[in-house]
Amino acid sequence: MTHKIGIHLSYWQESWSDPLIPLFQRAKTAGFDLVELPLLAPFTMDFPGLKSALDALGLSASCGTGLGQQTDITSPDPDTRAAGMAHLQACLEGAAILGSPVLGGLTYAPWGIFPDTDRTARRAQCVESLKQAAVLAESLNVTLCLEVVNRFEGYLLNTVQQGLALIEDVGHPNLRLHLDTFHMNIEEDDLAGAIRLAGEKLGHFHCVANNRKAPGRGHIDWAGVRSALHSIAYRGFLVAESFVNPAGEVGQGLYIWRDLADSLDANAQEIARFLRQEVAFDD
């Protein structure tokens, strides 16, 4: 098969609340098959309107989100966990409306929050919360994916091995891993080996250079990544989550302090060409 290729829409955003629909055409013009929508405020999003705009351009969707301190499903506080579960439910329902087969991102713990104590207890609570979330995901025909991130953005899952152990403890088929080559480059000894270790549990894949530039601009071995994805018969999307613009709260929040591309739209076209030629493959 030839994989559908996509781009995360926050690539163009300066504020996390910037409207998404105006970015659809930019992604389409750049040559992508799909867009990844950040579902950061799902209770305020017009999912039917977004779906209509996607359909008008012939674009598919993937979805991602992130939990925060007030929506932490690992928290010992039941009200905080309830808020996190409500957030995940709204995101999963939105993904179903958009036709996204996955909800990825920090779906299991808050982004950038590092508790000083009780990490073992928090992991145990995470397992119990994910058991509920996975059942809901199954009912909506969406796969809930857990993004493995680097040590500076999360503490619970930094490696594929940790991700697989958590999935095993939850024990539900609608739970899979979300891998990202930027994070893997920091934490994994062998990117291709980690992909092979993930195997059939890999549900979503982000293609990013080691420096968060366009795939191909850094030192990641993309031939090895492509071979590993092929060897495990990966059938999901290939989404670029490059962040190259230092402007606004998005740039600052992701620690982008200098321009990493001369032109956002030209760079997006370069990303689409690279993914299609160097990472996507035919059986």
ROTIMAR-48665 format. One record per residue (C-alpha): residue in one letter; x negated, y, z negated. Coordinates in pm, 1 decimal. Layout:
R, a, X, Y, Z
...
***
This chain:
R, m, 0.0, 0.0, 0.0
R, t, -94.0, 363.0, 34.6
R, h, -53.4, 549.9, -291.2
R, k, 150.4, 864.1, -316.3
R, i, -72.4, 1154.4, -415.8
R, g, 35.3, 1444.9, -633.3
R, i, -75.3, 1753.1, -821.8
R, h, 8.1, 1872.2, -1170.8
R, l, 197.4, 2200.3, -1138.1
R, s, 9.7, 2366.2, -1424.8
R, y, -276.3, 2387.6, -1175.5
R, w, -104.5, 2706.5, -1053.3
R, q, 48.2, 2826.2, -1380.6
R, e, -96.3, 3104.8, -1591.7
R, s, 171.7, 3075.5, -1860.2
R, w, 315.3, 2741.3, -1969.2
R, s, 658.7, 2892.1, -1909.9
R, d, 597.1, 3005.5, -1550.3
R, p, 881.3, 2881.6, -1324.9
R, l, 811.0, 2556.2, -1144.6
R, i, 1028.6, 2570.2, -833.3
R, p, 816.8, 2840.4, -660.1
R, l, 518.3, 2604.2, -690.2
R, f, 685.3, 2317.1, -505.0
R, q, 626.0, 2467.9, -162.0
R, r, 260.6, 2537.1, -241.8
R, a, 213.7, 2169.6, -328.2
R, k, 396.5, 2059.9, -14.1
R, t, 190.1, 2292.2, 205.3
R, a, -129.9, 2163.4, 47.9
R, g, -40.2, 1811.6, 160.0
R, f, 89.3, 1636.7, -153.2
R, d, 366.6, 1378.6, -164.9
R, l, 473.5, 1460.7, -519.6
R, v, 442.2, 1710.1, -800.5
R, e, 390.2, 1642.9, -1168.2
R, l, 619.4, 1853.2, -1383.7
R, p, 514.5, 1953.7, -1736.9
R, l, 818.9, 1892.8, -1956.7
R, l, 713.8, 2116.2, -2243.2
R, a, 1056.4, 2266.6, -2317.1
R, p, 1295.1, 1998.1, -2190.1
R, f, 1604.4, 2136.5, -2366.8
R, t, 1587.2, 2452.6, -2154.2
R, m, 1505.4, 2295.2, -1816.1
R, d, 1757.3, 2271.5, -1532.2
R, f, 1678.3, 1917.5, -1424.5
R, p, 1952.1, 1889.4, -1159.1
R, g, 1833.4, 2218.3, -1007.4
R, l, 1474.4, 2100.4, -1006.2
R, k, 1578.2, 1772.3, -845.0
R, s, 1770.2, 1956.6, -572.8
R, a, 1468.2, 2174.9, -495.0
R, l, 1240.7, 1870.0, -478.9
R, d, 1479.9, 1688.2, -246.0
R, a, 1498.8, 1988.9, -15.6
R, l, 1122.6, 1964.0, 39.2
R, g, 1104.5, 1584.2, 43.5
R, l, 886.7, 1576.0, -267.0
R, s, 880.8, 1305.8, -534.0
R, a, 825.6, 1375.1, -903.0
R, s, 619.6, 1248.8, -1190.3
R, c, 654.9, 1389.1, -1540.9
R, g, 436.8, 1454.6, -1839.2
R, t, 476.4, 1609.8, -2181.2
R, g, 295.4, 1666.0, -2506.1
R, l, 401.4, 1647.1, -2867.2
R, g, 313.5, 1921.1, -3114.4
R, q, 288.5, 1975.1, -3486.2
R, q, 666.1, 2018.2, -3515.1
R, t, 739.0, 1712.5, -3296.1
R, d, 483.7, 1467.5, -3434.6
R, i, 622.6, 1113.6, -3428.4
R, t, 331.7, 998.0, -3647.2
R, s, 425.5, 1240.8, -3924.7
R, p, 523.2, 1113.6, -4271.3
R, d, 804.4, 1371.8, -4264.6
R, p, 1126.8, 1216.1, -4124.5
R, d, 1259.6, 1549.8, -3995.3
R, t, 942.2, 1609.3, -3795.0
R, r, 961.6, 1257.4, -3652.4
R, a, 1327.4, 1309.2, -3565.2
R, a, 1239.3, 1628.6, -3379.2
R, g, 968.9, 1439.7, -3190.1
R, m, 1206.5, 1161.2, -3095.3
R, a, 1463.7, 1415.6, -2977.3
R, h, 1193.5, 1578.5, -2763.7
R, l, 1093.5, 1245.8, -2611.4
R, q, 1456.1, 1157.0, -2544.4
R, a, 1514.1, 1486.6, -2363.6
R, c, 1196.8, 1432.6, -2158.2
R, l, 1289.3, 1075.3, -2069.0
R, e, 1639.0, 1180.4, -1967.7
R, g, 1492.7, 1461.9, -1759.7
R, a, 1245.7, 1225.2, -1592.6
R, a, 1534.2, 992.9, -1505.3
R, i, 1728.7, 1278.5, -1343.1
R, l, 1419.8, 1383.0, -1146.4
R, g, 1361.6, 1027.5, -1028.2
R, s, 1023.7, 1005.4, -1196.3
R, p, 926.9, 645.6, -1275.7
R, v, 699.8, 759.6, -1559.0
R, l, 672.3, 997.3, -1849.9
R, g, 305.5, 1040.2, -1931.9
R, g, 88.1, 1264.4, -2146.2
R, l, 59.1, 1291.4, -2523.3
R, t, 377.2, 1095.1, -2587.7
R, y, 253.5, 928.6, -2906.5
R, a, 81.2, 1200.1, -3113.6
R, p, 42.9, 1579.7, -3110.8
R, w, -212.8, 1742.9, -2885.7
R, g, -510.2, 1894.3, -3065.8
R, i, -390.2, 1814.5, -3419.0
R, f, -636.2, 1625.4, -3639.3
R, p, -503.6, 1517.2, -3981.7
R, d, -760.4, 1494.0, -4257.3
R, t, -611.0, 1187.8, -4425.6
R, d, -378.8, 891.3, -4377.6
R, r, -474.3, 823.0, -4016.2
R, t, -407.9, 453.4, -4068.2
R, a, -60.6, 532.2, -4201.1
R, r, 0.8, 771.2, -3912.2
R, r, -92.7, 503.3, -3659.8
R, a, 148.0, 262.9, -3827.9
R, q, 422.8, 524.5, -3809.1
R, c, 333.8, 583.7, -3444.1
R, v, 394.2, 214.6, -3373.3
R, e, 738.2, 225.4, -3534.3
R, s, 834.5, 543.4, -3349.1
R, l, 715.8, 408.2, -3014.3
R, k, 925.3, 95.3, -3061.8
R, q, 1232.3, 320.3, -3059.8
R, a, 1107.2, 538.4, -2774.8
R, a, 1026.9, 236.9, -2556.3
R, v, 1380.0, 98.8, -2592.8
R, l, 1518.6, 435.6, -2484.7
R, a, 1275.3, 449.2, -2191.6
R, e, 1387.0, 104.5, -2079.0
R, s, 1753.1, 210.1, -2087.8
R, l, 1668.5, 500.2, -1854.4
R, n, 1443.7, 292.9, -1625.6
R, v, 1141.7, 510.8, -1704.2
R, t, 803.0, 379.4, -1813.7
R, l, 663.2, 561.4, -2116.7
R, c, 289.5, 607.5, -2065.4
R, l, 34.2, 689.4, -2335.4
R, e, -245.7, 917.4, -2216.7
R, v, -588.6, 822.7, -2346.1
R, v, -764.6, 1152.8, -2416.9
R, n, -1106.5, 1267.0, -2531.5
R, r, -1207.5, 1315.7, -2893.7
R, f, -1169.7, 1694.4, -2874.7
R, e, -799.1, 1673.5, -2782.1
R, g, -679.5, 1375.0, -2982.9
R, y, -796.5, 1117.4, -3237.0
R, l, -559.1, 823.4, -3199.4
R, l, -637.5, 698.9, -2847.3
R, n, -979.4, 779.5, -2702.2
R, t, -1046.2, 454.8, -2515.1
R, v, -859.7, 199.7, -2309.5
R, q, -930.9, -61.1, -2574.4
R, q, -755.8, 150.6, -2838.5
R, g, -464.2, 208.9, -2603.2
R, l, -420.0, -159.9, -2532.4
R, a, -426.5, -239.0, -2903.7
R, l, -150.4, 14.2, -2970.4
R, i, 62.3, -119.9, -2685.8
R, e, 17.9, -472.4, -2817.7
R, d, 129.2, -363.9, -3164.7
R, v, 441.4, -198.2, -3022.3
R, g, 514.4, -500.3, -2806.2
R, h, 746.7, -352.9, -2543.9
R, p, 710.0, -389.3, -2163.8
R, n, 815.1, -29.0, -2094.1
R, l, 499.6, 103.7, -2256.1
R, r, 184.4, 145.9, -2046.1
R, l, -137.8, 342.9, -2035.3
R, h, -198.4, 677.2, -1869.1
R, l, -564.5, 719.8, -1774.3
R, d, -743.5, 1038.7, -1669.3
R, t, -1094.7, 1040.3, -1526.0
R, f, -1185.7, 1367.6, -1702.1
R, h, -1118.7, 1213.4, -2042.6
R, m, -1262.1, 874.8, -1942.1
R, n, -1587.4, 1037.9, -1834.0
R, i, -1637.3, 1155.3, -2193.3
R, e, -1530.2, 842.3, -2379.7
R, e, -1574.0, 530.2, -2165.0
R, d, -1908.4, 359.4, -2105.2
R, d, -1796.0, 240.3, -1761.5
R, l, -1501.5, 401.9, -1581.6
R, a, -1442.9, 117.4, -1337.4
R, g, -1474.5, -138.3, -1615.4
R, a, -1221.6, 50.7, -1827.4
R, i, -974.1, 57.4, -1538.2
R, r, -1014.7, -317.6, -1492.8
R, l, -968.2, -367.7, -1866.3
R, a, -640.2, -173.8, -1849.2
R, g, -525.6, -404.7, -1570.2
R, e, -149.2, -446.8, -1540.2
R, k, -97.4, -214.8, -1838.0
R, l, -203.7, 87.6, -1631.4
R, g, 108.5, 289.7, -1555.3
R, h, -16.6, 633.1, -1447.3
R, f, -346.0, 775.8, -1324.0
R, h, -493.3, 1127.2, -1315.7
R, c, -779.5, 1205.1, -1079.6
R, v, -1002.8, 1484.6, -1206.3
R, a, -1371.3, 1568.5, -1180.0
R, n, -1586.2, 1539.6, -1491.6
R, n, -1583.4, 1921.8, -1518.8
R, r, -1208.0, 1950.0, -1447.2
R, k, -1276.2, 2072.8, -1095.8
R, a, -1130.5, 1913.1, -784.5
R, p, -1195.7, 1538.2, -755.5
R, g, -1520.3, 1496.7, -561.8
R, r, -1679.5, 1813.7, -697.9
R, g, -1849.4, 1641.8, -990.8
R, h, -2043.6, 1322.1, -1054.9
R, i, -1764.6, 1065.1, -1095.3
R, d, -1810.0, 751.0, -886.0
R, w, -1487.8, 764.1, -686.9
R, a, -1576.3, 462.5, -477.0
R, g, -1599.2, 263.8, -799.8
R, v, -1270.8, 407.8, -924.5
R, r, -1099.2, 321.2, -596.7
R, s, -1237.4, -32.4, -602.8
R, a, -1126.0, -85.6, -962.8
R, l, -773.5, 42.5, -893.7
R, h, -751.6, -188.9, -592.9
R, s, -880.0, -485.6, -793.0
R, i, -599.1, -455.5, -1050.1
R, a, -335.7, -398.1, -779.6
R, y, -241.6, -59.7, -923.6
R, r, 88.2, 53.8, -770.9
R, g, 142.6, 391.8, -937.2
R, f, 83.0, 752.3, -840.8
R, l, -252.8, 926.9, -805.9
R, v, -213.5, 1275.3, -952.9
R, a, -472.9, 1552.2, -960.7
R, e, -473.4, 1734.6, -1293.2
R, s, -751.0, 1977.9, -1214.5
R, f, -762.7, 2306.0, -1403.4
R, v, -974.7, 2569.5, -1233.7
R, n, -813.3, 2905.1, -1317.6
R, p, -922.8, 3086.8, -1637.5
R, a, -626.8, 3326.7, -1626.5
R, g, -356.7, 3340.4, -1890.3
R, e, -265.0, 3107.6, -2173.0
R, v, -305.3, 2795.7, -1959.7
R, g, -668.1, 2875.2, -1878.5
R, q, -746.2, 2971.7, -2236.3
R, g, -561.0, 2675.0, -2381.7
R, l, -767.6, 2437.2, -2169.4
R, y, -1097.1, 2622.1, -2225.4
R, i, -1146.6, 2733.1, -1866.5
R, w, -1373.7, 3035.4, -1902.2
R, r, -1479.8, 3090.3, -1540.5
R, d, -1327.1, 3049.2, -1197.3
R, l, -1381.8, 2690.8, -1084.1
R, a, -1239.4, 2745.7, -735.5
R, d, -1253.3, 3035.6, -490.2
R, s, -892.2, 2995.2, -379.4
R, l, -623.9, 2794.4, -556.6
R, d, -433.5, 2702.3, -241.8
R, a, -742.6, 2617.3, -36.1
R, n, -877.2, 2411.4, -325.2
R, a, -543.8, 2228.2, -350.6
R, q, -568.6, 2134.3, 16.9
R, e, -919.9, 2002.8, -46.8
R, i, -789.3, 1792.6, -336.9
R, a, -512.2, 1641.8, -123.8
R, r, -754.9, 1549.8, 155.1
R, f, -1000.1, 1395.5, -89.7
R, l, -740.7, 1185.0, -270.1
R, r, -591.6, 1058.2, 53.6
R, q, -926.1, 974.8, 213.3
R, e, -1137.7, 863.1, -82.9
R, v, -910.9, 727.1, -355.9
R, a, -579.6, 609.6, -206.5
R, f, -600.9, 279.1, -21.8
R, d, -411.4, 37.0, 197.8
R, d, -369.3, -327.5, 102.2
***
